């Protein structure tokens, strides 16, 4: 079952606002994928960006969650993340991986991210020094993740409309 698409409460504290807006964008990722044929999820529509597919974007978002909350904030797991390898855009490469599995992986990663966020003060700095995360607070990382996820939701909007004409706000 896809996560609910709910805006955070208007009177919530800062943490509730940040996590709430990020959770809404995460839920919209699911909405943009709902009912999409498997072939379409893997179809490249942009000749100059052949890895920019619906499936590729879901994978990228999963690994971006991992990067920000586990690698940068907690300084663990960089070796697991294809974003830190030698192949450019390796996190978009998902040939043969079903969209449903990619969405499940994304959900698990988002849940892991939320656990990290719940246990970390907003003004705590990242532990990773190699990528200068020691200059970034959790507050900054959460704000960036809202921006990153929403930007890619916009890409999903456009891809979905090109694939089957489906349009929606959120």
Biotite code that builds the C-alpha atoms (Angstrom):
import biotite.structure as struc

atoms = struc.array([
    struc.Atom([0.000, 0.000, 0.000], chain_id="A", res_id=1, res_name="UNK", atom_name="CA", element="C"),
    struc.Atom([1.443, 3.420, -0.966], chain_id="A", res_id=2, res_name="UNK", atom_name="CA", element="C"),
    struc.Atom([2.167, 5.869, 1.835], chain_id="A", res_id=3, res_name="UNK", atom_name="CA", element="C"),
    struc.Atom([-0.537, 8.500, 2.454], chain_id="A", res_id=4, res_name="UNK", atom_name="CA", element="C"),
    struc.Atom([-0.209, 11.832, 0.670], chain_id="A", res_id=5, res_name="UNK", atom_name="CA", element="C"),
    struc.Atom([-0.807, 14.204, 3.555], chain_id="A", res_id=6, res_name="UNK", atom_name="CA", element="C"),
    struc.Atom([0.561, 17.667, 4.207], chain_id="A", res_id=7, res_name="UNK", atom_name="CA", element="C"),
    struc.Atom([2.111, 18.206, 7.631], chain_id="A", res_id=8, res_name="UNK", atom_name="CA", element="C"),
    struc.Atom([0.005, 20.010, 10.220], chain_id="A", res_id=9, res_name="UNK", atom_name="CA", element="C"),
    struc.Atom([0.132, 23.782, 9.800], chain_id="A", res_id=10, res_name="UNK", atom_name="CA", element="C"),
    struc.Atom([0.901, 24.252, 13.469], chain_id="A", res_id=11, res_name="UNK", atom_name="CA", element="C"),
    struc.Atom([3.542, 21.513, 13.746], chain_id="A", res_id=12, res_name="UNK", atom_name="CA", element="C"),
    struc.Atom([6.997, 22.168, 15.121], chain_id="A", res_id=13, res_name="UNK", atom_name="CA", element="C"),
    struc.Atom([10.036, 22.449, 12.850], chain_id="A", res_id=14, res_name="UNK", atom_name="CA", element="C"),
    struc.Atom([10.840, 18.738, 12.854], chain_id="A", res_id=15, res_name="UNK", atom_name="CA", element="C"),
    struc.Atom([7.227, 17.811, 12.072], chain_id="A", res_id=16, res_name="UNK", atom_name="CA", element="C"),
    struc.Atom([7.241, 20.308, 9.191], chain_id="A", res_id=17, res_name="UNK", atom_name="CA", element="C"),
    struc.Atom([10.529, 19.111, 7.685], chain_id="A", res_id=18, res_name="UNK", atom_name="CA", element="C"),
    struc.Atom([9.781, 15.405, 7.990], chain_id="A", res_id=19, res_name="UNK", atom_name="CA", element="C"),
    struc.Atom([6.155, 15.936, 6.974], chain_id="A", res_id=20, res_name="UNK", atom_name="CA", element="C"),
    struc.Atom([7.003, 17.751, 3.750], chain_id="A", res_id=21, res_name="UNK", atom_name="CA", element="C"),
    struc.Atom([9.659, 15.167, 2.901], chain_id="A", res_id=22, res_name="UNK", atom_name="CA", element="C"),
    struc.Atom([7.218, 12.321, 3.578], chain_id="A", res_id=23, res_name="UNK", atom_name="CA", element="C"),
    struc.Atom([4.655, 13.993, 1.311], chain_id="A", res_id=24, res_name="UNK", atom_name="CA", element="C"),
    struc.Atom([7.154, 14.165, -1.552], chain_id="A", res_id=25, res_name="UNK", atom_name="CA", element="C"),
    struc.Atom([8.125, 10.537, -0.943], chain_id="A", res_id=26, res_name="UNK", atom_name="CA", element="C"),
    struc.Atom([4.457, 9.557, -1.165], chain_id="A", res_id=27, res_name="UNK", atom_name="CA", element="C"),
    struc.Atom([4.071, 11.467, -4.435], chain_id="A", res_id=28, res_name="UNK", atom_name="CA", element="C"),
    struc.Atom([6.865, 9.307, -5.885], chain_id="A", res_id=29, res_name="UNK", atom_name="CA", element="C"),
    struc.Atom([4.550, 6.334, -5.342], chain_id="A", res_id=30, res_name="UNK", atom_name="CA", element="C"),
    struc.Atom([1.588, 8.184, -6.852], chain_id="A", res_id=31, res_name="UNK", atom_name="CA", element="C"),
    struc.Atom([3.566, 8.927, -10.011], chain_id="A", res_id=32, res_name="UNK", atom_name="CA", element="C"),
    struc.Atom([4.401, 5.219, -10.361], chain_id="A", res_id=33, res_name="UNK", atom_name="CA", element="C"),
    struc.Atom([0.930, 3.851, -9.606], chain_id="A", res_id=34, res_name="UNK", atom_name="CA", element="C"),
    struc.Atom([-0.504, 1.727, -12.397], chain_id="A", res_id=35, res_name="UNK", atom_name="CA", element="C"),
    struc.Atom([2.469, 2.240, -14.694], chain_id="A", res_id=36, res_name="UNK", atom_name="CA", element="C"),
    struc.Atom([3.298, -0.655, -17.010], chain_id="A", res_id=37, res_name="UNK", atom_name="CA", element="C"),
    struc.Atom([6.668, -2.283, -16.319], chain_id="A", res_id=38, res_name="UNK", atom_name="CA", element="C"),
    struc.Atom([7.983, -1.588, -19.825], chain_id="A", res_id=39, res_name="UNK", atom_name="CA", element="C"),
    struc.Atom([7.025, 2.064, -19.462], chain_id="A", res_id=40, res_name="UNK", atom_name="CA", element="C"),
    struc.Atom([8.769, 2.323, -16.092], chain_id="A", res_id=41, res_name="UNK", atom_name="CA", element="C"),
    struc.Atom([12.027, 1.385, -17.815], chain_id="A", res_id=42, res_name="UNK", atom_name="CA", element="C"),
    struc.Atom([11.452, 3.302, -21.058], chain_id="A", res_id=43, res_name="UNK", atom_name="CA", element="C"),
    struc.Atom([13.972, 6.061, -21.785], chain_id="A", res_id=44, res_name="UNK", atom_name="CA", element="C"),
    struc.Atom([12.278, 9.119, -23.265], chain_id="A", res_id=45, res_name="UNK", atom_name="CA", element="C"),
    struc.Atom([15.142, 11.604, -23.272], chain_id="A", res_id=46, res_name="UNK", atom_name="CA", element="C"),
    struc.Atom([17.810, 10.843, -25.894], chain_id="A", res_id=47, res_name="UNK", atom_name="CA", element="C"),
    struc.Atom([20.428, 12.882, -24.033], chain_id="A", res_id=48, res_name="UNK", atom_name="CA", element="C"),
    struc.Atom([19.576, 11.267, -20.668], chain_id="A", res_id=49, res_name="UNK", atom_name="CA", element="C"),
    struc.Atom([18.909, 7.575, -21.392], chain_id="A", res_id=50, res_name="UNK", atom_name="CA", element="C"),
    struc.Atom([19.075, 6.583, -17.714], chain_id="A", res_id=51, res_name="UNK", atom_name="CA", element="C"),
    struc.Atom([16.375, 9.090, -16.754], chain_id="A", res_id=52, res_name="UNK", atom_name="CA", element="C"),
    struc.Atom([13.509, 6.627, -16.521], chain_id="A", res_id=53, res_name="UNK", atom_name="CA", element="C"),
    struc.Atom([10.795, 6.314, -13.915], chain_id="A", res_id=54, res_name="UNK", atom_name="CA", element="C"),
    struc.Atom([12.533, 3.206, -12.540], chain_id="A", res_id=55, res_name="UNK", atom_name="CA", element="C"),
    struc.Atom([15.929, 4.903, -12.660], chain_id="A", res_id=56, res_name="UNK", atom_name="CA", element="C"),
    struc.Atom([14.620, 7.909, -10.739], chain_id="A", res_id=57, res_name="UNK", atom_name="CA", element="C"),
    struc.Atom([13.127, 5.714, -8.010], chain_id="A", res_id=58, res_name="UNK", atom_name="CA", element="C"),
    struc.Atom([16.478, 3.956, -7.626], chain_id="A", res_id=59, res_name="UNK", atom_name="CA", element="C"),
    struc.Atom([18.341, 7.281, -7.582], chain_id="A", res_id=60, res_name="UNK", atom_name="CA", element="C"),
    struc.Atom([16.033, 8.618, -4.868], chain_id="A", res_id=61, res_name="UNK", atom_name="CA", element="C"),
    struc.Atom([16.601, 5.490, -2.775], chain_id="A", res_id=62, res_name="UNK", atom_name="CA", element="C"),
    struc.Atom([20.370, 5.871, -2.971], chain_id="A", res_id=63, res_name="UNK", atom_name="CA", element="C"),
    struc.Atom([20.177, 9.621, -2.362], chain_id="A", res_id=64, res_name="UNK", atom_name="CA", element="C"),
    struc.Atom([18.310, 8.911, 0.893], chain_id="A", res_id=65, res_name="UNK", atom_name="CA", element="C"),
    struc.Atom([21.067, 6.463, 1.824], chain_id="A", res_id=66, res_name="UNK", atom_name="CA", element="C"),
    struc.Atom([23.760, 8.975, 0.892], chain_id="A", res_id=67, res_name="UNK", atom_name="CA", element="C"),
    struc.Atom([22.403, 11.883, 2.902], chain_id="A", res_id=68, res_name="UNK", atom_name="CA", element="C"),
    struc.Atom([21.228, 10.149, 6.057], chain_id="A", res_id=69, res_name="UNK", atom_name="CA", element="C"),
    struc.Atom([23.575, 7.182, 6.406], chain_id="A", res_id=70, res_name="UNK", atom_name="CA", element="C"),
    struc.Atom([26.769, 8.144, 4.569], chain_id="A", res_id=71, res_name="UNK", atom_name="CA", element="C"),
    struc.Atom([26.914, 11.892, 5.214], chain_id="A", res_id=72, res_name="UNK", atom_name="CA", element="C"),
    struc.Atom([25.087, 12.161, 8.523], chain_id="A", res_id=73, res_name="UNK", atom_name="CA", element="C"),
    struc.Atom([26.247, 8.924, 10.153], chain_id="A", res_id=74, res_name="UNK", atom_name="CA", element="C"),
    struc.Atom([29.451, 8.219, 8.174], chain_id="A", res_id=75, res_name="UNK", atom_name="CA", element="C"),
    struc.Atom([28.541, 4.633, 7.369], chain_id="A", res_id=76, res_name="UNK", atom_name="CA", element="C"),
    struc.Atom([27.793, 2.550, 4.306], chain_id="A", res_id=77, res_name="UNK", atom_name="CA", element="C"),
    struc.Atom([29.511, 4.517, 1.525], chain_id="A", res_id=78, res_name="UNK", atom_name="CA", element="C"),
    struc.Atom([30.882, 1.306, -0.003], chain_id="A", res_id=79, res_name="UNK", atom_name="CA", element="C"),
    struc.Atom([27.298, 0.013, -0.463], chain_id="A", res_id=80, res_name="UNK", atom_name="CA", element="C"),
    struc.Atom([26.140, 3.072, -2.385], chain_id="A", res_id=81, res_name="UNK", atom_name="CA", element="C"),
    struc.Atom([26.651, 3.112, -6.181], chain_id="A", res_id=82, res_name="UNK", atom_name="CA", element="C"),
    struc.Atom([26.794, 6.923, -6.089], chain_id="A", res_id=83, res_name="UNK", atom_name="CA", element="C"),
    struc.Atom([30.289, 6.611, -4.622], chain_id="A", res_id=84, res_name="UNK", atom_name="CA", element="C"),
    struc.Atom([31.608, 4.242, -7.287], chain_id="A", res_id=85, res_name="UNK", atom_name="CA", element="C"),
    struc.Atom([33.487, 4.899, -10.498], chain_id="A", res_id=86, res_name="UNK", atom_name="CA", element="C"),
    struc.Atom([30.484, 4.569, -12.839], chain_id="A", res_id=87, res_name="UNK", atom_name="CA", element="C"),
    struc.Atom([28.627, 7.820, -13.453], chain_id="A", res_id=88, res_name="UNK", atom_name="CA", element="C"),
    struc.Atom([24.912, 7.607, -12.634], chain_id="A", res_id=89, res_name="UNK", atom_name="CA", element="C"),
    struc.Atom([25.257, 3.954, -11.574], chain_id="A", res_id=90, res_name="UNK", atom_name="CA", element="C"),
    struc.Atom([22.356, 4.441, -9.161], chain_id="A", res_id=91, res_name="UNK", atom_name="CA", element="C"),
    struc.Atom([20.055, 4.945, -12.192], chain_id="A", res_id=92, res_name="UNK", atom_name="CA", element="C"),
    struc.Atom([21.005, 1.590, -13.764], chain_id="A", res_id=93, res_name="UNK", atom_name="CA", element="C"),
    struc.Atom([18.087, -0.745, -13.036], chain_id="A", res_id=94, res_name="UNK", atom_name="CA", element="C"),
    struc.Atom([17.700, -2.918, -16.112], chain_id="A", res_id=95, res_name="UNK", atom_name="CA", element="C"),
    struc.Atom([15.602, -5.977, -15.244], chain_id="A", res_id=96, res_name="UNK", atom_name="CA", element="C"),
    struc.Atom([14.694, -4.763, -11.746], chain_id="A", res_id=97, res_name="UNK", atom_name="CA", element="C"),
    struc.Atom([10.899, -4.583, -11.349], chain_id="A", res_id=98, res_name="UNK", atom_name="CA", element="C"),
    struc.Atom([9.466, -1.203, -10.403], chain_id="A", res_id=99, res_name="UNK", atom_name="CA", element="C"),
    struc.Atom([7.621, -2.792, -7.456], chain_id="A", res_id=100, res_name="UNK", atom_name="CA", element="C"),
    struc.Atom([10.943, -3.970, -6.005], chain_id="A", res_id=101, res_name="UNK", atom_name="CA", element="C"),
    struc.Atom([12.526, -0.553, -6.527], chain_id="A", res_id=102, res_name="UNK", atom_name="CA", element="C"),
    struc.Atom([9.616, 1.069, -4.682], chain_id="A", res_id=103, res_name="UNK", atom_name="CA", element="C"),
    struc.Atom([9.936, -1.454, -1.830], chain_id="A", res_id=104, res_name="UNK", atom_name="CA", element="C"),
    struc.Atom([13.675, -0.723, -1.585], chain_id="A", res_id=105, res_name="UNK", atom_name="CA", element="C"),
    struc.Atom([12.894, 2.994, -1.584], chain_id="A", res_id=106, res_name="UNK", atom_name="CA", element="C"),
    struc.Atom([10.318, 2.528, 1.204], chain_id="A", res_id=107, res_name="UNK", atom_name="CA", element="C"),
    struc.Atom([12.804, 0.559, 3.327], chain_id="A", res_id=108, res_name="UNK", atom_name="CA", element="C"),
    struc.Atom([15.433, 3.237, 2.821], chain_id="A", res_id=109, res_name="UNK", atom_name="CA", element="C"),
    struc.Atom([12.985, 6.014, 3.702], chain_id="A", res_id=110, res_name="UNK", atom_name="CA", element="C"),
    struc.Atom([12.039, 4.156, 6.890], chain_id="A", res_id=111, res_name="UNK", atom_name="CA", element="C"),
    struc.Atom([15.734, 3.791, 7.776], chain_id="A", res_id=112, res_name="UNK", atom_name="CA", element="C"),
    struc.Atom([16.219, 7.504, 7.064], chain_id="A", res_id=113, res_name="UNK", atom_name="CA", element="C"),
    struc.Atom([13.303, 8.399, 9.313], chain_id="A", res_id=114, res_name="UNK", atom_name="CA", element="C"),
    struc.Atom([14.803, 6.337, 12.131], chain_id="A", res_id=115, res_name="UNK", atom_name="CA", element="C"),
    struc.Atom([18.079, 8.243, 11.797], chain_id="A", res_id=116, res_name="UNK", atom_name="CA", element="C"),
    struc.Atom([16.240, 11.563, 11.723], chain_id="A", res_id=117, res_name="UNK", atom_name="CA", element="C"),
    struc.Atom([14.149, 10.715, 14.792], chain_id="A", res_id=118, res_name="UNK", atom_name="CA", element="C"),
    struc.Atom([17.301, 9.917, 16.784], chain_id="A", res_id=119, res_name="UNK", atom_name="CA", element="C"),
    struc.Atom([19.274, 13.005, 15.717], chain_id="A", res_id=120, res_name="UNK", atom_name="CA", element="C"),
    struc.Atom([18.949, 16.646, 16.839], chain_id="A", res_id=121, res_name="UNK", atom_name="CA", element="C"),
    struc.Atom([18.217, 19.063, 13.986], chain_id="A", res_id=122, res_name="UNK", atom_name="CA", element="C"),
    struc.Atom([21.358, 21.041, 14.711], chain_id="A", res_id=123, res_name="UNK", atom_name="CA", element="C"),
    struc.Atom([23.651, 17.977, 14.772], chain_id="A", res_id=124, res_name="UNK", atom_name="CA", element="C"),
    struc.Atom([26.370, 18.008, 12.127], chain_id="A", res_id=125, res_name="UNK", atom_name="CA", element="C"),
    struc.Atom([27.141, 15.160, 9.784], chain_id="A", res_id=126, res_name="UNK", atom_name="CA", element="C"),
    struc.Atom([29.970, 12.839, 10.778], chain_id="A", res_id=127, res_name="UNK", atom_name="CA", element="C"),
    struc.Atom([31.456, 12.275, 7.325], chain_id="A", res_id=128, res_name="UNK", atom_name="CA", element="C"),
    struc.Atom([34.485, 14.493, 6.793], chain_id="A", res_id=129, res_name="UNK", atom_name="CA", element="C"),
    struc.Atom([35.515, 13.175, 3.369], chain_id="A", res_id=130, res_name="UNK", atom_name="CA", element="C"),
    struc.Atom([32.487, 14.825, 1.748], chain_id="A", res_id=131, res_name="UNK", atom_name="CA", element="C"),
    struc.Atom([32.430, 17.784, 4.160], chain_id="A", res_id=132, res_name="UNK", atom_name="CA", element="C"),
    struc.Atom([29.225, 16.684, 5.848], chain_id="A", res_id=133, res_name="UNK", atom_name="CA", element="C"),
    struc.Atom([30.738, 17.921, 9.097], chain_id="A", res_id=134, res_name="UNK", atom_name="CA", element="C"),
    struc.Atom([29.685, 21.390, 7.842], chain_id="A", res_id=135, res_name="UNK", atom_name="CA", element="C"),
    struc.Atom([26.039, 20.332, 7.329], chain_id="A", res_id=136, res_name="UNK", atom_name="CA", element="C"),
    struc.Atom([23.346, 20.071, 9.992], chain_id="A", res_id=137, res_name="UNK", atom_name="CA", element="C"),
    struc.Atom([20.506, 17.586, 9.898], chain_id="A", res_id=138, res_name="UNK", atom_name="CA", element="C"),
    struc.Atom([18.236, 20.596, 9.348], chain_id="A", res_id=139, res_name="UNK", atom_name="CA", element="C"),
    struc.Atom([20.175, 21.453, 6.167], chain_id="A", res_id=140, res_name="UNK", atom_name="CA", element="C"),
    struc.Atom([20.142, 17.823, 5.010], chain_id="A", res_id=141, res_name="UNK", atom_name="CA", element="C"),
    struc.Atom([16.371, 17.538, 5.518], chain_id="A", res_id=142, res_name="UNK", atom_name="CA", element="C"),
    struc.Atom([15.761, 20.786, 3.637], chain_id="A", res_id=143, res_name="UNK", atom_name="CA", element="C"),
    struc.Atom([18.000, 19.607, 0.816], chain_id="A", res_id=144, res_name="UNK", atom_name="CA", element="C"),
    struc.Atom([16.192, 16.246, 0.672], chain_id="A", res_id=145, res_name="UNK", atom_name="CA", element="C"),
    struc.Atom([12.833, 18.017, 0.325], chain_id="A", res_id=146, res_name="UNK", atom_name="CA", element="C"),
    struc.Atom([14.294, 19.982, -2.598], chain_id="A", res_id=147, res_name="UNK", atom_name="CA", element="C"),
    struc.Atom([15.946, 16.928, -4.157], chain_id="A", res_id=148, res_name="UNK", atom_name="CA", element="C"),
    struc.Atom([12.882, 14.723, -3.889], chain_id="A", res_id=149, res_name="UNK", atom_name="CA", element="C"),
    struc.Atom([10.475, 17.417, -5.103], chain_id="A", res_id=150, res_name="UNK", atom_name="CA", element="C"),
    struc.Atom([12.716, 18.185, -8.099], chain_id="A", res_id=151, res_name="UNK", atom_name="CA", element="C"),
    struc.Atom([12.673, 14.540, -9.125], chain_id="A", res_id=152, res_name="UNK", atom_name="CA", element="C"),
    struc.Atom([8.925, 14.323, -8.533], chain_id="A", res_id=153, res_name="UNK", atom_name="CA", element="C"),
    struc.Atom([8.723, 17.036, -11.184], chain_id="A", res_id=154, res_name="UNK", atom_name="CA", element="C"),
    struc.Atom([10.760, 14.828, -13.512], chain_id="A", res_id=155, res_name="UNK", atom_name="CA", element="C"),
    struc.Atom([8.390, 11.952, -12.732], chain_id="A", res_id=156, res_name="UNK", atom_name="CA", element="C"),
    struc.Atom([5.438, 14.234, -13.580], chain_id="A", res_id=157, res_name="UNK", atom_name="CA", element="C"),
    struc.Atom([6.844, 14.920, -17.019], chain_id="A", res_id=158, res_name="UNK", atom_name="CA", element="C"),
    struc.Atom([7.897, 11.343, -17.733], chain_id="A", res_id=159, res_name="UNK", atom_name="CA", element="C"),
    struc.Atom([4.533, 9.962, -16.677], chain_id="A", res_id=160, res_name="UNK", atom_name="CA", element="C"),
    struc.Atom([2.625, 12.418, -18.835], chain_id="A", res_id=161, res_name="UNK", atom_name="CA", element="C"),
    struc.Atom([4.807, 11.541, -21.829], chain_id="A", res_id=162, res_name="UNK", atom_name="CA", element="C"),
    struc.Atom([4.391, 7.803, -21.208], chain_id="A", res_id=163, res_name="UNK", atom_name="CA", element="C"),
    struc.Atom([0.628, 7.543, -20.847], chain_id="A", res_id=164, res_name="UNK", atom_name="CA", element="C"),
    struc.Atom([-0.869, 11.011, -20.574], chain_id="A", res_id=165, res_name="UNK", atom_name="CA", element="C"),
    struc.Atom([-1.430, 10.663, -16.826], chain_id="A", res_id=166, res_name="UNK", atom_name="CA", element="C"),
    struc.Atom([-1.426, 13.997, -14.991], chain_id="A", res_id=167, res_name="UNK", atom_name="CA", element="C"),
    struc.Atom([-2.006, 14.917, -11.371], chain_id="A", res_id=168, res_name="UNK", atom_name="CA", element="C"),
    struc.Atom([-1.023, 17.536, -8.847], chain_id="A", res_id=169, res_name="UNK", atom_name="CA", element="C"),
    struc.Atom([-0.124, 15.227, -5.980], chain_id="A", res_id=170, res_name="UNK", atom_name="CA", element="C"),
])
